[in-house]
Amino acid sequence: TKFHGIAVGPAYRYPLAPKLDLNLRAGLAWNRVTDTSWKAAAPAVTLRQRSVQPYAGIGATYLVGRDFSLGLGLDLTRARIQDRTSLLRSINLVVRQDF
């Protein structure tokens, strides 16, 4: 099973300390799922389905220079193929420049 997608939405940055920020994200994710069933070492059936699902994310960034921050984030969304729904988790490395 392969998952592809893109997400669009706003992000909110909340300062926890002078150099540490909490980041909250929400929006819509456009997902494409491809699932292939195999029989006797050969692909038998390939299913593809696109869906639009809500997503939410949380993360933290730390100011490492005057205008640069580094951080980690976690985004959650769902993907559907036929009658099955799966939870997708994405771990993100964040590099941000403020200007």
C-alpha distance (Angstrom), angle and dihedral (degrees) to the residues before:
residue distance angle dihedral
T1 . . .
K2 3.81 . .
F3 3.79 127.4 .
H4 3.80 126.2 -159.9
G5 3.77 129.5 170.9
I6 3.75 153.0 131.0
A7 3.80 130.2 -131.6
V8 3.79 131.7 -153.1
G9 3.78 127.3 -170.2
P10 3.78 146.8 109.2
A11 3.80 126.0 -74.7
Y12 3.79 128.2 -149.7
R13 3.80 121.5 -152.1
Y14 3.81 117.2 -155.6
P15 3.83 118.2 -173.1
L16 3.82 112.2 -129.7
A17 3.81 96.1 174.0
P18 3.83 135.3 -6.7
K19 3.85 91.4 -81.9
L20 3.84 101.9 21.1
D21 3.83 126.6 78.7
L22 3.80 133.1 -176.4
N23 3.82 113.1 -141.6
L24 3.82 123.7 -156.8
R25 3.81 122.5 -171.0
A26 3.81 135.1 -176.2
G27 3.77 135.3 166.4
L28 3.79 145.1 101.3
A29 3.79 127.3 -45.1
W30 3.81 123.2 -157.4
N31 3.82 105.7 -150.5
R32 3.79 132.8 -172.5
V33 3.79 119.2 -164.4
T34 3.80 124.0 -166.7
D35 3.81 118.1 -170.0
T36 3.81 123.0 -178.6
S37 3.80 124.6 -166.6
W38 3.80 116.0 -152.8
K39 3.80 129.8 -148.4
A40 3.81 123.2 -178.5
A41 3.84 92.3 -11.6
A42 3.82 92.0 -55.7
P43 3.81 128.4 100.7
A44 3.81 108.6 -101.8
V45 3.81 104.5 176.4
T46 3.80 131.1 9.4
L47 3.81 119.2 -165.3
R48 3.81 124.1 -168.0
Q49 3.76 126.4 -174.7
R50 3.80 135.3 169.2
S51 3.79 124.1 -153.8
V52 3.78 139.2 171.6
Q53 3.80 113.8 -133.8
P54 3.80 136.2 169.7
Y55 3.79 117.3 -105.1
A56 3.79 135.2 -163.4
G57 3.78 131.2 -167.1
I58 3.77 142.6 -176.5
G59 3.77 131.2 -167.4
A60 3.77 146.8 151.2
T61 3.81 130.8 -130.6
Y62 3.78 130.4 -164.4
L63 3.81 123.3 -153.4
V64 3.83 107.6 -121.5
G65 3.81 99.2 169.8
R66 3.76 139.4 8.4
D67 3.82 94.0 -74.7
F68 3.84 104.5 6.3
S69 3.80 130.6 90.0
L70 3.82 132.0 -177.7
G71 3.77 125.7 -161.0
L72 3.79 152.9 140.2
G73 3.78 130.9 -110.2
L74 3.79 142.1 -175.7
D75 3.82 123.0 -149.2
L76 3.82 125.4 -170.5
T77 3.82 129.2 -162.7
R78 3.80 139.4 143.3
A79 3.80 132.7 -112.7
R80 3.79 127.1 -160.6
I81 3.77 132.9 -153.7
Q82 3.79 117.5 175.4
D83 3.82 105.6 -45.3
R84 3.83 96.7 -21.5
T85 3.80 126.3 95.6
S86 3.81 123.1 -164.1
L87 3.78 130.9 -168.7
L88 3.81 112.6 -124.5
R89 3.80 120.3 -154.3
S90 3.78 122.0 -166.6
I91 3.81 123.2 -170.7
N92 3.80 112.0 -156.1
L93 3.78 135.1 -161.2
V94 3.81 108.3 -147.1
V95 3.82 125.8 -151.8
R96 3.80 111.6 177.1
Q97 3.79 132.7 -178.6
D98 3.79 118.0 -163.8
F99 3.79 119.6 -151.6
